[in-house]
Amino acid sequence: MLNKRQEQVAQNIISGMSYLDSYLDSYNPTIKDPKTISPRASNLAKSDKIQARLATLRDEINRPIV
């Protein structure tokens, strides 16, 4: 189960945001140095939880409307 911020990251990525922008939007960190944020954003986006949610969201998008 994802927390609110993780869900927002997944939703942002599906809508076309980069990992970095999605992380910044969802977590609003006080330190915005790309050298610090970029690895955090990448690791989060590559996590099993986020990847599973992204797969579910992609399936929902690609499901035909009946």
Protein Blocks (a to p, Z undefined) as FASTA:
>chain_A
ZZfklmmmmmmmmnopafklmmmmmnopablcfklmmmmmmmmmmpmklmmmmmmmmmmm
mpccZZ
